[in-house]
Amino acid sequence: MKYEMRLHDEPFQLIKNGTKTIEMRLNDEKRRVLKKGDIIEFQNRKTKEKIETKIIDLHYFHNFDELYQMFDKEKIGYLKDEVADSKDMELYYSKEEQKQYGVVGIEIELL
């Protein structure tokens, strides 16, 4: 299957250059259908550019705190000199939503 997701410019560029290999999302109804081998087309919200990636693994957690503990910060979209803080994800997903759905780390490779 092929799915479409939109991204802000910075994470889009990090996936495009191969640095970010884990896309973090709420494990809601839209994400529960994802499977290894599926294709995700990411669209840059700013430029409308598109790239295709393949799902190579799916990692499930109760919340972003757990996810952040499992992965190197560069793989989830931080630069070497940045501090990785799971609270950053609360800009997109509340603690209540995380508790209700859990979260998923979508491990991808650029096609």
C-alpha positions as CSV (number, residue, x, y, z in Angstrom):
1,M,0.0,0.0,0.0
2,K,1.0,3.6,-0.5
3,Y,0.2,6.3,2.0
4,E,0.6,10.1,1.9
5,M,1.8,12.2,4.9
6,R,2.7,15.9,5.1
7,L,5.8,17.2,6.9
8,H,7.2,20.6,7.8
9,D,10.3,21.6,5.8
10,E,13.0,20.8,8.4
11,P,12.0,17.1,9.0
12,F,11.3,16.7,5.3
13,Q,14.9,17.8,4.5
14,L,16.3,15.5,7.2
15,I,14.5,12.5,5.7
16,K,15.6,13.6,2.2
17,N,19.3,13.8,3.2
18,G,19.1,10.4,5.0
19,T,19.6,11.7,8.5
20,K,16.1,11.2,9.9
21,T,15.1,7.5,9.6
22,I,12.3,7.4,12.2
23,E,9.1,9.3,11.6
24,M,7.1,9.7,14.9
25,R,3.4,9.7,14.9
26,L,0.4,9.0,17.1
27,N,-0.7,5.4,16.7
28,D,-4.2,6.4,15.8
29,E,-6.6,4.8,13.3
30,K,-4.7,6.2,10.3
31,R,-1.3,4.8,11.4
32,R,-2.6,1.4,12.6
33,V,-3.0,0.2,9.0
34,L,0.7,0.7,8.2
35,K,2.8,-2.4,7.6
36,K,6.4,-3.2,6.8
37,G,7.0,-2.8,3.1
38,D,4.4,-0.1,2.6
39,I,5.4,3.1,0.8
40,I,4.9,6.5,2.4
41,E,5.0,9.6,0.2
42,F,6.0,12.6,2.2
43,Q,5.0,16.0,1.0
44,N,6.8,19.1,2.1
45,R,4.2,21.5,3.5
46,K,6.3,24.5,2.4
47,T,7.6,23.6,-1.0
48,K,5.1,20.8,-2.0
49,E,8.0,18.7,-3.0
50,K,7.5,14.9,-2.6
51,I,9.7,12.0,-1.7
52,E,9.0,8.3,-1.3
53,T,10.1,6.1,1.5
54,K,9.6,2.4,2.3
55,I,8.6,1.2,5.8
56,I,11.3,-1.2,7.1
57,D,10.0,-1.5,10.6
58,L,7.3,-0.2,13.1
59,H,8.1,0.4,16.7
60,Y,5.3,0.8,19.2
61,F,5.4,2.7,22.5
62,H,3.0,4.0,25.2
63,N,4.2,7.6,24.7
64,F,7.0,9.7,23.2
65,D,9.1,9.5,26.3
66,E,9.6,5.8,25.7
67,L,10.2,6.3,22.0
68,Y,12.9,9.0,22.7
69,Q,14.7,6.7,25.0
70,M,15.0,4.0,22.4
71,F,16.5,5.9,19.5
72,D,19.5,8.1,18.7
73,K,18.3,11.7,18.5
74,E,19.5,12.2,14.9
75,K,17.4,9.2,13.7
76,I,14.3,11.0,15.1
77,G,15.1,14.3,13.6
78,Y,17.4,16.3,15.8
79,L,20.8,17.7,14.9
80,K,23.9,16.7,16.8
81,D,24.0,20.0,18.8
82,E,20.3,20.0,19.6
83,V,18.7,18.7,22.8
84,A,16.1,16.0,22.2
85,D,13.1,16.5,24.4
86,S,10.0,14.3,24.1
87,K,7.9,17.3,25.2
88,D,8.5,18.8,21.7
89,M,6.0,16.3,20.4
90,E,3.3,17.8,22.6
91,L,3.1,20.6,20.1
92,Y,1.4,18.0,17.8
93,Y,0.0,15.4,20.2
94,S,-1.3,15.9,23.7
95,K,-0.5,13.6,26.6
96,E,-4.1,12.5,26.6
97,E,-3.9,11.5,22.9
98,Q,-0.7,9.6,23.6
99,K,-2.3,7.8,26.5
100,Q,-5.4,7.0,24.3
101,Y,-3.6,5.8,21.2
102,G,0.1,5.2,22.0
103,V,2.7,6.2,19.5
104,V,4.6,4.6,16.7
105,G,8.1,5.1,15.4
106,I,7.9,4.4,11.6
107,E,11.4,3.3,10.5
108,I,11.9,4.3,6.9
109,E,14.4,4.2,4.1
110,L,14.4,6.6,1.2
111,L,13.6,5.2,-2.2
